[in-house]
């Protein structure tokens, strides 16, 4: 849809407080919305188990156990959540989401070394998934491993440019 001259003039005269409708679809910037880095994880602000039930695990047998772990974590029952994620790992040992969530629970509990071990496993299982690289970069930074943090942060951005808005490059 082409913009008429009068529409173009109005757009050019608009100040920062004006809303201009052009008929074009505008994609919001990654920084303006929460990305998938926390969706259906221990740190998900939505905390919607129903939404996560089908998205949380590759293995359908592990999904209910992972969802239970998420609910426990969201209720502040970190130790019970860690146990549930451990059961999910026993059911589906090749499911990186279970390792990610247990890692986030360990991080919440103040056990970054154990979190890093689980994130290492998640990255081994899914080396080309940005969210696992991103979370490992965060924990690596917290443990003082700047080299791993930088490498994983850059790799997360390579895999998904939306991570550029949240990766720490200091």
Secondary structure, 3 states (H helix, E strand, C coil): CCCCHHHHHHHHHCCCCCCCCCCCCCCCCHHHCCCCCCCCCCCCCCCCHHHHCCCCCCCHHHHHHHHHHHHHHHCCCHHHHHHHHHHHHHHCCCCHHHHHHHHHHHHHHCCHHHHHHHHHHHHHHCCCCHHHHHHHHHHHHHCCCHHHHHHHHHHHHHHCHHHHHCCCCC
